[in-house]
Amino acid sequence: MKYGSLILEKKEYVYLKRILNVSGYANDFEAQKSLLKLSEELKSAHIVNEEEMPDDVIRFNSEVTVTSNNGWERTLKVVTPVDKDFKLNKISVLAPMGAALIGYSNDDIITWDFPGGTQQLKITNVSQEEANSGIDIVM
C-alpha cells in the first residue's frame, strides 16, 4: 500500500461512515463481508482535508482502471449509492468492488473477497473529475 493506510477526505469519510451505518451492511452475505472489511479498514484510515488529498487516491467520482489476477481489466467510476449505474460503469461504494477500491491509490495491489471468490486487483490508473471536490454533503 503506497501510503500505508487508506486515505480519505474528511467530508467523504463522514459520509461513508454514515451510509455504512444506514445500509445495515446489506442483505447479501458477500456484500456484508465487503462492507465489514471496509468498516475495519476505516478504523486505521488517514483522514485529510481536501487540499491535502493526493490526486492518485480513489475517492468518490474517481475513474479507476484495475486489472485482476484473473486476467481482466476494467475502468469504472466509484460513486455514491444513488449515482450507481452499471451500464455506465458507475459502481456504488457499497458494492464489493467499490468497497474494495475506495481510499487506495494508483499502483496499490488489493486482495479482496468478491461474490465470485477472492481476487487480487492492481490499480493501474486513477483520475479525478476536473472539479472533484469530493461530494456535496448536507450535514
Legacy VTK file of the C-alpha trace (Angstrom):
# vtk DataFile Version 3.0
C-alpha trace
ASCII
DATASET POLYDATA
POINTS 139 float
0.000 0.000 0.000
1.580 3.190 -1.249
0.561 5.436 1.663
0.475 2.795 4.414
-3.295 3.032 5.017
-6.464 4.148 3.303
-6.626 7.883 2.711
-9.976 9.640 2.774
-11.001 13.243 2.559
-12.707 14.358 5.786
-16.215 15.034 4.402
-16.145 11.859 2.315
-15.087 9.850 5.379
-18.013 11.207 7.422
-20.421 10.491 4.559
-19.056 6.965 4.097
-19.358 6.180 7.821
-22.963 7.407 7.730
-24.020 5.333 4.752
-22.306 2.269 6.188
-24.327 2.700 9.382
-27.590 3.280 7.497
-27.030 0.466 4.988
-27.155 -2.185 7.692
-24.359 -3.878 5.733
-26.763 -5.145 3.046
-28.811 -8.331 2.913
-26.377 -10.235 0.708
-23.749 -12.142 2.736
-20.887 -11.429 0.289
-21.736 -7.710 0.216
-21.895 -7.783 4.025
-18.373 -9.223 4.206
-17.032 -6.476 1.930
-18.677 -3.712 3.916
-17.481 -5.147 7.226
-13.933 -5.314 5.865
-14.191 -1.705 4.633
-15.520 -0.663 8.038
-12.483 -2.285 9.688
-10.095 -0.563 7.263
-11.704 2.800 8.043
-10.597 2.447 11.679
-6.974 2.971 10.647
-7.588 5.269 7.665
-5.688 8.536 7.352
-8.257 11.360 7.204
-7.152 14.551 5.453
-8.533 17.923 4.409
-9.490 18.478 0.771
-6.295 20.397 -0.040
-4.126 17.567 1.356
-5.830 14.842 -0.685
-3.374 13.136 -3.092
-4.541 13.088 -6.726
-3.886 9.360 -7.119
-6.165 8.204 -4.274
-9.537 6.692 -5.147
-12.408 8.734 -3.796
-15.986 9.455 -4.774
-16.238 10.126 -8.535
-12.711 8.859 -9.254
-12.270 6.999 -12.513
-10.231 3.877 -11.845
-8.639 1.239 -14.039
-7.996 -2.092 -12.347
-6.531 -5.356 -13.553
-7.254 -8.690 -11.929
-5.049 -11.693 -11.383
-7.792 -13.491 -13.377
-6.720 -11.572 -16.497
-9.424 -8.949 -16.927
-9.073 -5.157 -16.928
-11.876 -2.714 -16.213
-12.286 1.042 -15.976
-15.031 2.274 -13.666
-16.110 5.176 -11.527
-16.684 4.839 -7.760
-19.827 6.777 -6.830
-22.384 7.287 -4.075
-25.134 4.644 -3.939
-27.732 6.908 -5.603
-25.418 7.581 -8.573
-24.657 3.942 -9.388
-25.282 2.889 -12.986
-23.784 -0.423 -14.036
-24.353 0.338 -17.745
-22.169 3.455 -17.412
-19.549 1.620 -15.290
-20.510 3.642 -12.200
-20.259 1.416 -9.142
-21.515 2.186 -5.680
-19.040 2.439 -2.846
-21.337 -0.061 -1.104
-20.834 -2.683 -3.846
-17.999 -5.152 -3.188
-15.800 -3.597 -5.920
-16.441 -0.039 -4.690
-15.752 -1.038 -1.095
-12.529 -2.734 -2.214
-11.215 0.344 -4.047
-12.134 3.425 -2.004
-9.148 5.028 -0.282
-6.489 3.038 -2.166
-4.098 4.647 -4.643
-2.505 4.107 -8.033
-0.211 1.028 -8.169
-1.696 -0.459 -4.979
-2.457 -4.184 -5.012
-5.581 -5.290 -3.144
-6.704 -8.781 -2.176
-10.461 -8.824 -1.666
-13.242 -11.388 -1.247
-15.809 -10.931 -4.014
-19.008 -12.929 -4.608
-17.099 -14.965 -7.235
-14.193 -15.643 -4.881
-11.027 -13.939 -3.684
-9.232 -11.838 -6.285
-6.099 -9.775 -6.367
-6.506 -6.402 -8.060
-3.881 -3.930 -9.185
-4.885 -0.304 -9.561
-3.272 0.815 -12.809
-4.767 4.292 -13.183
-6.669 6.804 -11.071
-8.048 10.066 -12.413
-10.214 12.674 -10.766
-13.031 14.703 -12.270
-11.907 18.167 -13.325
-13.551 19.841 -10.348
-13.597 16.928 -7.939
-14.214 18.383 -4.558
-15.490 15.058 -3.436
-19.200 15.036 -2.758
-21.629 17.608 -1.514
-22.736 16.549 1.916
-25.621 18.094 3.769
-24.955 17.760 7.477
LINES 1 140
139 0 1 2 3 4 5 6 7 8 9 10 11 12 13 14 15 16 17 18 19 20 21 22 23 24 25 26 27 28 29 30 31 32 33 34 35 36 37 38 39 40 41 42 43 44 45 46 47 48 49 50 51 52 53 54 55 56 57 58 59 60 61 62 63 64 65 66 67 68 69 70 71 72 73 74 75 76 77 78 79 80 81 82 83 84 85 86 87 88 89 90 91 92 93 94 95 96 97 98 99 100 101 102 103 104 105 106 107 108 109 110 111 112 113 114 115 116 117 118 119 120 121 122 123 124 125 126 127 128 129 130 131 132 133 134 135 136 137 138
